[in-house]
Amino acid sequence: MLVTETPQVEIDEKFAEIVERIVSEKGQLSATQLKDLTYQTPPMVEAQKLGRREVRLDLTGGEPFPDLEPALQSLRAIALTMPALEDEVGAVEDLAEDIDALSELRKEATGEMLDGD
């Protein structure tokens, strides 16, 4: 048997409390009952109104996200007709360094957006 390392996931105290509360309230339900319960949540009710399956849900309380695949296909087709860009020597490495240097700020900004404070 091959043992793999489980990825470390940071869970803040507020999230842990929510998980504990939900498990306490719903832990006795069967998988089918849990599935049925999910279809009663506001994001799923909104998704069902669209009459389509596999829509992306906005779990922050809004309507489901639109299907972006047609627009992505159009952009891919346009990209295929564009000439290749010429990069300066070292440009990719510089970009990678910039991405790494800003990772903590992105993490902080994402946390602020998700907290909604």
Buried (B, 14 or more C-beta within 10 A) or exposed (E): EEEEEEEEEEEEEEEEEEEEEEEEEEEEEEEEEEEEEEEEEEBBEBBEEEEEEEBEBBEEEEBBEEEEEEEEEEEEEEEEEEEEEEEEEEEEEEEEEEEEEEEEEEEEEEEEEEEEE
